[in-house]
Amino acid sequence: MKFKDIVGNINTIKHVRRLADEKKMPHALLLFGNEGTAKLSLARALAQYIHCEHHTPDGDSCGTCPSCRQHLALNHADTIYSFPIPQKGISRDYYDLWKQFLSENNFESYRAWQSMQNNTNSQLQIYVNESEDILHKLNLSAFNSNYKILIMWLPEKMNTSCANKLLKMIEEPHDDTLMIFVSDNPKELLPTIISRMQRVEIPRLSDNDIASYLSQHHAIDSADAMAIAHSADGNITAAIESIKHVGESTLFFDAFVDLMRKAYTRDFVGLKEWTETIADFKREKSRRFLSYCAHLVRENFIYNLSNPNLNHLSRNEVAFSTKFARFINERNVEEIIHEFDLAESDIKGNGNPKIVLFDFTLKIAKLIRK
């Protein structure tokens, strides 16, 4: 992983590269920010840069020296990866799966990591055995580099015993040890741990950065790429997931149009049939659909401002909004969005989808004429 492979955050890249160049790297560095800001990619690129034997003139790792090739293969002898796992043990037991995860997901996604282990319900953790394994490795001398580097993804998943065992190493590390922690939610870290780290916040990615990445790497039309980027809210992982569900996006759009037409005409038989169709979605798919609907309602309200620069809609959505937007106004927009959000919350809370959705459609039928 090279710096040039990272989406956006140019200023953050310059900052951490300067720390490495000026030999001012803290022994415990915390990269934190929302999911999907490419923090894990940055940690990997920084470790490769530190180990690289021949930096390029533009300030990147060369990608061709033995150390860079080992980083690319995820088998660098002086780089240790630590990450949450589903049951007591150590990360090394799941390393083959971890390499597959990194090859398939260039950006961090806790849910994707859970899914790869068929473990989408129980919470993953970093257990106390992991701290013992890390300490053993860090107590050894570096093999062929100046530094041993630990990259711990989601340190907030450490249980208390694990965190306490690592505390002394974080506070008084060996001279040849660097630790890079990558966190989605640093507030969940123990105060004694976080106080001993130098923190670098990774800002959300801009819509332009995400749209540019999608256009270049996934051959997405620029207008559609910008619409996806806007919906992703700075999360490159969510944007890529949207591409993987292109068929789902079409399905959601068609279902939204069908709902609004039947709600406006008060076709209650049709709404009952619509409810049964959506109720057949799995719970997470239903929530994604309702979230998409709330987003589309917001965009249609903004559409009424007649400023195309404020809208982020796909071509199909624009074509629909030219006629539909006038039905979303200041009298009903907040209530309609509230009903979508409430229905999503009820389904998340294991509410009966058919009951939740049919009650919701009746409210929409009333609000759409307001």
C-alpha positions in Angstrom: 0.0 0.0 0.0 1.5 3.3 -1.1 0.4 6.8 -0.2 -0.7 7.4 -3.8 -3.2 4.6 -3.4 -5.1 6.4 -0.7 -8.3 8.3 -1.4 -8.1 12.0 -0.5 -6.8 13.3 2.9 -3.7 14.8 1.2 -2.9 17.0 4.2 -3.0 14.1 6.6 -0.7 12.1 4.4 1.7 15.0 4.3 1.6 15.2 8.1 2.4 11.6 8.9 5.0 11.4 6.1 6.7 14.5 7.7 6.7 12.7 11.1 8.5 9.8 9.5 11.0 11.9 7.4 11.9 14.0 10.4 12.3 11.0 12.7 9.5 12.4 14.9 7.2 9.4 14.8 5.6 8.9 18.2 5.9 5.4 19.5 2.1 5.2 19.9 0.1 6.9 17.1 -3.7 6.9 17.0 -5.3 7.4 13.7 -9.0 8.0 14.3 -12.1 9.0 12.4 -15.4 7.7 11.0 -15.5 4.4 9.3 -14.7 4.6 5.6 -12.1 7.3 5.8 -9.3 5.0 4.7 -7.5 5.1 8.1 -6.4 1.5 7.8 -5.0 2.1 4.3 -3.1 5.1 5.7 -1.6 3.0 8.5 -0.5 0.4 6.0 1.0 2.9 3.7 2.9 4.6 6.6 4.3 1.3 7.8 5.5 0.5 4.3 7.0 4.0 3.9 8.9 3.6 7.2 10.3 0.2 6.1 10.9 1.2 2.4 14.6 1.1 1.4 14.3 3.6 -1.5 11.8 6.4 -1.2 10.6 8.0 -4.5 11.3 11.7 -5.3 7.6 12.5 -4.8 7.7 11.2 -1.2 6.3 7.7 -1.4 7.6 4.1 -0.9 9.2 2.7 -4.0 7.0 -0.4 -4.2 9.8 -2.6 -5.6 12.4 -3.1 -2.8 12.2 -6.3 -0.8 10.5 -4.6 2.1 7.8 -3.1 -0.1 7.2 -6.4 -1.8 6.8 -8.1 1.6 4.3 -5.4 2.7 2.4 -6.0 -0.6 2.2 -9.7 0.2 1.3 -8.9 3.9 4.2 -11.0 5.2 6.7 -8.4 6.3 8.6 -9.9 9.2 8.7 -6.7 11.3 5.0 -5.7 10.8 2.5 -7.1 13.2 -1.3 -6.9 12.6 -3.8 -7.1 15.4 -7.5 -7.1 14.9 -10.8 -8.2 16.6 -11.7 -11.9 16.3 -14.9 -13.9 17.1 -13.6 -16.0 20.0 -10.7 -16.3 22.4 -7.4 -16.7 20.7 -5.0 -14.5 18.7 -5.1 -12.6 15.4 -2.5 -15.0 14.0 -5.1 -17.8 14.0 -7.2 -15.7 11.5 -4.4 -14.3 9.4 -5.2 -16.0 6.2 -8.7 -14.6 6.4 -7.3 -11.2 7.3 -5.1 -11.2 4.2 -8.2 -12.0 2.1 -10.1 -9.2 3.8 -7.5 -6.7 3.0 -7.2 -7.8 -0.6 -11.0 -7.6 -1.1 -11.6 -4.5 1.1 -9.1 -1.8 0.6 -10.9 0.3 3.2 -12.0 -0.6 6.7 -15.4 -2.2 7.3 -16.2 -3.9 10.6 -19.4 -5.3 9.2 -17.5 -6.8 6.2 -15.0 -8.4 8.6 -17.8 -9.9 10.6 -19.5 -11.2 7.5 -16.4 -12.9 6.3 -16.5 -15.1 9.4 -20.2 -15.7 9.2 -20.5 -13.7 12.4 -22.8 -10.8 11.9 -24.4 -10.9 15.3 -21.9 -11.3 18.1 -19.3 -8.7 18.8 -15.7 -9.3 17.9 -13.0 -8.6 20.5 -9.3 -8.4 21.0 -8.7 -10.8 23.8 -6.0 -11.0 26.5 -4.1 -13.8 24.7 -3.6 -11.3 21.9 -1.7 -8.9 24.3 0.6 -11.7 25.4 1.4 -12.6 21.7 2.0 -8.9 20.9 4.3 -8.4 23.8 6.3 -11.5 22.9 6.8 -10.3 19.3 7.7 -6.7 20.4 10.2 -8.0 22.9 12.2 -9.5 20.0 14.7 -7.5 18.0 13.7 -6.2 14.6 14.6 -8.8 11.9 15.6 -6.7 8.9 14.4 -3.2 9.6 15.0 -0.3 12.0 11.6 -0.7 13.5 9.1 -3.3 14.5 5.6 -1.9 13.7 2.3 -2.9 15.3 -0.8 -2.0 13.4 -3.9 -2.6 15.6 -7.2 -2.1 13.9 -10.1 -1.1 16.2 -8.2 -1.0 19.5 -11.6 0.0 21.1 -12.4 -3.8 20.7 -9.7 -4.7 23.3 -11.2 -6.2 26.4 -10.0 -4.6 29.6 -7.5 -7.3 30.5 -5.9 -7.0 27.1 -5.7 -3.2 27.3 -4.1 -3.3 30.7 -1.5 -5.7 29.7 -0.4 -3.5 26.8 -0.4 -0.3 28.9 3.2 -0.6 30.0 4.5 -1.2 26.5 2.5 1.8 25.2 3.9 3.9 28.0 7.5 2.7 27.8 8.1 1.1 24.4 11.4 -0.2 23.1 13.4 2.2 21.0 12.8 0.1 17.9 9.0 -0.2 18.4 6.3 1.8 16.7 2.6 1.2 17.4 -0.1 2.5 15.0 -3.7 2.2 16.3 -6.6 2.7 13.9 -9.9 3.5 15.6 -13.5 4.2 14.5 -14.5 5.3 18.0 -11.6 6.4 20.3 -14.1 7.3 23.1 -14.4 3.6 23.8 -10.7 3.3 24.6 -9.6 3.3 28.2 -8.5 6.8 29.3 -5.2 5.4 30.5 -4.5 4.0 27.0 -5.6 7.0 24.9 -3.7 9.5 27.1 -0.4 7.8 26.1 -1.0 8.1 22.3 -0.4 10.9 19.9 -3.7 11.4 18.1 -4.3 12.3 14.4 -7.9 12.8 13.4 -8.7 11.6 9.9 -11.4 13.9 8.4 -14.4 12.6 6.3 -13.6 12.2 2.6 -15.0 14.9 0.3 -17.7 14.0 -2.2 -15.3 15.0 -4.9 -12.6 12.7 -3.7 -15.0 9.7 -3.5 -16.7 10.5 -6.9 -13.3 10.8 -8.5 -12.2 7.4 -7.1 -15.4 5.7 -8.3 -15.1 7.2 -11.8 -11.4 6.2 -12.1 -11.5 2.7 -10.5 -15.1 1.5 -11.2 -16.0 3.2 -14.5 -19.0 5.0 -13.0 -20.6 7.9 -14.9 -19.5 11.2 -13.2 -23.1 12.3 -12.3 -23.9 8.9 -10.9 -20.6 8.8 -9.1 -21.3 12.1 -7.4 -24.8 10.9 -6.4 -23.3 7.8 -4.8 -20.6 9.9 -3.1 -23.1 12.3 -1.6 -25.2 9.4 -0.3 -22.1 7.8 1.3 -21.6 10.8 3.5 -17.8 10.7 3.4 -17.6 6.9 3.7 -15.7 5.3 0.8 -16.6 1.8 2.0 -20.3 2.7 1.8 -19.8 4.1 -1.7 -18.2 0.9 -2.9 -20.9 -1.2 -1.3 -23.4 0.9 -3.2 -21.7 -0.1 -6.5 -21.8 -3.7 -5.5 -25.6 -3.3 -5.1 -26.4 -1.6 -8.4 -29.3 -3.9 -8.9 -30.5 -3.2 -5.4 -30.3 0.6 -6.1 -32.6 0.1 -9.1 -34.9 -2.0 -7.0 -35.1 0.6 -4.3 -35.7 3.4 -6.7 -38.6 1.5 -8.4 -40.1 0.6 -5.0 -39.9 4.2 -3.9 -41.7 5.4 -7.0 -44.3 2.7 -6.6 -44.9 3.7 -3.0 -45.3 7.4 -3.7 -47.7 6.8 -6.7 -49.9 4.5 -4.6 -49.8 6.7 -1.6 -50.8 9.8 -3.6 -53.7 7.9 -5.3 -54.6 6.3 -2.0 -54.5 2.9 -3.5 -54.8 1.0 -0.2 -55.0 -2.4 -1.8 -51.9 -1.6 -3.7 -50.2 -0.3 -0.6 -51.0 -3.6 1.2 -49.4 -5.5 -1.7 -46.4 -3.2 -1.6 -46.0 -3.7 2.1 -45.9 -7.5 1.6 -43.2 -7.2 -1.1 -41.0 -5.0 1.0 -41.6 -7.1 4.1 -40.0 -10.0 2.2 -36.7 -8.1 2.2 -34.3 -9.2 4.9 -34.1 -6.9 7.9 -30.9 -5.2 6.9 -32.1 -4.8 3.3 -35.3 -3.2 4.5 -33.4 -0.7 6.6 -31.1 0.2 3.7 -34.3 0.7 1.6 -35.9 3.0 4.1 -32.7 5.0 4.5 -32.5 5.4 0.8 -36.1 6.6 0.7 -35.4 9.3 3.4 -32.4 10.4 1.4 -34.4 10.7 -1.8 -37.1 12.7 0.0 -34.5 15.2 1.2 -33.0 15.5 -2.3 -36.5 16.2 -3.7 -37.1 18.9 -1.2 -33.7 20.5 -2.2 -34.6 20.0 -5.9 -37.4 22.7 -5.4 -34.6 25.3 -4.8 -33.8 25.0 -8.5 -30.0 24.9 -7.9 -28.6 21.8 -9.6 -25.3 22.2 -7.6 -27.1 21.4 -4.4 -28.6 18.1 -5.7 -26.8 14.7 -5.9 -29.2 12.5 -7.9 -28.6 9.8 -10.5 -30.0 10.4 -14.0 -33.1 8.2 -13.3 -33.7 10.0 -10.0 -33.5 13.4 -11.7 -36.0 12.4 -14.4 -38.4 11.3 -11.6 -37.8 14.4 -9.4 -38.7 16.8 -12.2 -42.4 15.8 -11.7 -42.3 14.5 -8.1 -40.4 17.2 -6.2 -43.4 19.6 -6.0 -45.1 17.1 -3.7 -42.3 17.5 -1.1 -42.6 20.8 0.6 -42.0 22.7 3.8 -45.4 21.5 5.2 -44.6 17.7 5.0 -40.8 17.1 4.4 -39.9 16.8 8.1 -42.8 14.5 8.9 -42.2 12.2 5.9 -38.5 11.8 6.7 -39.5 11.2 10.4 -41.8 8.4 9.3 -39.1 6.7 7.2 -36.6 7.0 10.1 -39.2 5.7 12.6 -40.0 2.7 10.4 -36.3 1.9 10.1 -35.9 2.2 13.8 -38.9 -0.1 14.5 -37.6 -2.7 12.1 -34.1 -2.5 13.6 -35.9 -3.2 17.0 -37.4 -6.4 15.6 -40.8 -5.0 14.9 -43.1 -7.0 12.7 -42.2 -5.7 9.2 -45.7 -6.1 7.8 -47.3 -4.2 10.6 -44.6 -1.5 10.7 -44.6 -0.9 7.0 -48.4 -0.9 6.5 -48.9 1.6 9.3 -46.1 3.6 7.8 -47.7 3.6 4.3 -51.0 4.9 5.6 -49.1 7.9 7.2 -47.3 8.6 3.9 -50.6 8.5 2.0 -51.8 11.3 4.3 -48.6 13.4 4.3 -48.0 13.3 0.6 -51.1 15.4 0.0 -50.3 17.9 2.7 
